[in-house]
Amino acid sequence: MISILPDNAVSYTPAGGRVKLALSDEGRHHVIRVSDSGCGIPDSQKKKPRLRYLSCGRCGHEKQKSQTLTA
């Protein structure tokens, strides 16, 4: 599950966009947050069960296969 989030962020963010990964310690839990400048998931899709390859089609572009995540 952890690798899916940054992979999707990188894959669905257009060239020149930004992906941010943050790790925080919140008491007894570690929290990983992934944010990007892609088009996002529509509110109507957020409450549905998550699918690994969910693509809402509203971004106007397909998954980018050649992008890589760099620090």
C-alpha positions in Angstrom: 0.0 0.0 0.0 2.8 2.4 0.9 4.4 2.2 -2.6 1.1 2.7 -4.4 0.6 6.3 -3.1 3.8 7.9 -4.4 3.7 5.8 -7.6 0.3 7.2 -8.4 1.3 10.7 -7.5 4.3 10.5 -9.8 2.4 8.7 -12.5 -0.6 11.0 -12.7 1.1 14.4 -12.1 1.8 16.1 -15.4 5.4 16.9 -16.5 6.7 19.9 -14.5 4.3 19.2 -11.6 5.3 18.6 -8.0 5.0 15.6 -5.6 5.5 16.0 -1.9 6.1 13.1 0.6 6.0 13.8 4.3 6.5 11.5 7.3 5.5 12.5 10.8 5.4 10.9 14.2 2.0 11.5 15.8 2.2 9.8 19.2 1.9 6.1 18.7 1.5 6.4 15.0 3.7 7.2 12.0 1.8 9.1 9.3 2.8 9.3 5.6 1.3 12.0 3.5 1.6 12.2 -0.2 0.4 15.3 -2.1 0.9 16.3 -5.7 -0.1 19.0 -8.2 -2.2 16.5 -10.3 -5.9 16.9 -10.9 -6.9 14.8 -7.9 -9.8 12.5 -7.2 -13.3 14.0 -7.6 -15.3 14.3 -4.3 -17.8 11.8 -5.8 -15.1 9.1 -6.0 -13.5 9.6 -2.6 -16.0 7.5 -0.6 -15.9 4.6 -2.9 -13.6 1.6 -2.2 -10.1 2.2 -3.5 -8.9 0.4 -6.5 -5.2 0.2 -7.4 -5.7 1.6 -10.9 -8.5 4.1 -10.3 -8.5 6.7 -13.0 -11.3 9.1 -13.1 -10.4 10.4 -16.6 -10.9 14.1 -15.7 -7.3 15.0 -15.9 -7.1 15.1 -19.6 -4.0 12.9 -19.7 -3.1 9.3 -19.2 -0.7 7.7 -16.7 2.9 8.9 -17.3 5.1 5.8 -17.7 8.5 7.5 -18.0 8.4 9.7 -14.9 10.6 8.9 -11.9 10.5 10.0 -8.3 13.6 11.8 -7.2 14.6 13.3 -3.8 
